[in-house]
Amino acid sequence: MTYAYQVPSVVRRVGERSELLLETSGGRTKVGPAAHPYFFQGFLTDPGPAALGMLACAAVARARYYTPASVIAAIQADPVVTSNGDRLRFESFSGCCGSLAA
């Protein structure tokens, strides 16, 4: 599977608030497959717990709990964000695939 992002995901300031813009890389919409679909728009009424959860998810993606001696190249792992109607789901595997955060 190959991921192709048009631009990096970013957090930007707009007036007194911050916006989290997550880039997409393929998915299914109501009308079928799309290269860069638009899945979700919403706001957080209490962003602190959500931010801590996203940081924990990113920490697991960066972690490597076991590296076999035969592994030479670094594995690049990114957290994954999926959406389903009214919710977002953040998940990641550690670099060694020994731990999952969801």
C-alpha positions as CSV (number, residue, x, y, z in Angstrom):
1,M,0.0,0.0,0.0
2,T,1.4,3.4,-0.9
3,Y,0.3,6.7,0.7
4,A,0.3,9.9,-1.3
5,Y,-0.4,13.1,0.5
6,Q,-0.8,16.3,-1.5
7,V,0.4,18.5,1.4
8,P,1.5,17.9,5.0
9,S,-1.1,17.9,7.8
10,V,-0.9,21.1,9.9
11,V,-2.2,23.0,12.9
12,R,-2.8,26.6,12.1
13,R,-4.1,29.7,14.0
14,V,-7.2,31.4,12.7
15,G,-7.9,34.4,14.9
16,E,-8.3,33.2,18.5
17,R,-8.6,29.5,17.6
18,S,-6.5,26.7,16.2
19,E,-7.4,24.4,13.3
20,L,-6.1,20.9,12.8
21,L,-6.0,20.1,9.1
22,L,-5.3,16.4,8.4
23,E,-4.4,15.5,4.8
24,T,-6.0,12.4,3.3
25,S,-4.5,9.6,1.1
26,G,-7.3,7.7,-0.5
27,G,-10.6,6.4,0.8
28,R,-14.2,5.6,-0.1
29,T,-16.9,8.2,-0.1
30,K,-20.7,7.8,-0.6
31,V,-20.1,8.1,-4.4
32,G,-17.1,5.7,-4.5
33,P,-13.3,5.8,-4.2
34,A,-11.5,9.1,-4.1
35,A,-7.8,10.0,-4.1
36,H,-8.1,12.7,-1.5
37,P,-11.6,12.6,0.0
38,Y,-13.0,15.1,2.5
39,F,-14.3,13.1,5.5
40,F,-15.0,15.3,8.5
41,Q,-15.5,18.8,9.8
42,G,-16.2,19.6,13.4
43,F,-14.9,21.2,16.6
44,L,-13.8,20.1,20.0
45,T,-15.6,21.5,23.0
46,D,-12.9,20.2,25.3
47,P,-9.7,19.9,23.2
48,G,-7.3,19.0,26.1
49,P,-8.2,15.3,26.4
50,A,-8.3,15.0,22.6
51,A,-4.8,16.6,22.3
52,L,-3.4,14.2,25.0
53,G,-4.9,11.2,23.2
54,M,-3.4,12.3,19.8
55,L,0.1,12.8,21.5
56,A,-0.1,9.3,23.0
57,C,-1.1,7.8,19.7
58,A,1.9,9.6,18.0
59,A,4.2,8.4,20.8
60,V,3.3,4.8,20.1
61,A,3.9,5.3,16.4
62,R,7.4,6.6,17.2
63,A,8.2,3.7,19.6
64,R,10.1,0.6,18.9
65,Y,9.9,-2.0,21.7
66,Y,11.8,-4.7,19.9
67,T,14.1,-4.6,16.9
68,P,15.3,-7.9,15.4
69,A,18.9,-8.0,14.5
70,S,18.0,-8.7,10.9
71,V,16.2,-5.3,10.6
72,I,18.5,-2.8,9.0
73,A,16.2,-0.1,7.4
74,A,14.2,2.1,9.7
75,I,10.4,1.6,9.5
76,Q,8.5,4.8,9.1
77,A,5.2,4.7,10.9
78,D,2.6,7.4,11.1
79,P,-0.6,7.5,13.1
80,V,-3.7,6.8,11.1
81,V,-6.9,8.8,11.3
82,T,-10.2,7.3,10.1
83,S,-13.7,8.7,10.2
84,N,-17.1,7.2,10.4
85,G,-20.0,9.6,10.3
86,D,-19.9,11.5,13.5
87,R,-16.5,10.4,14.9
88,L,-12.8,10.3,14.2
89,R,-10.6,7.4,15.2
90,F,-6.8,7.9,15.8
91,E,-4.7,4.7,15.9
92,S,-1.1,3.7,15.4
93,F,1.2,0.7,15.7
94,S,4.6,1.0,17.3
95,G,7.5,0.6,14.8
96,C,8.0,-3.0,15.8
97,C,4.2,-3.7,15.6
98,G,4.3,-4.8,19.2
99,S,1.9,-2.2,20.5
100,L,-1.3,-0.6,19.2
101,A,-2.8,2.7,20.4
102,A,-6.4,3.4,19.5
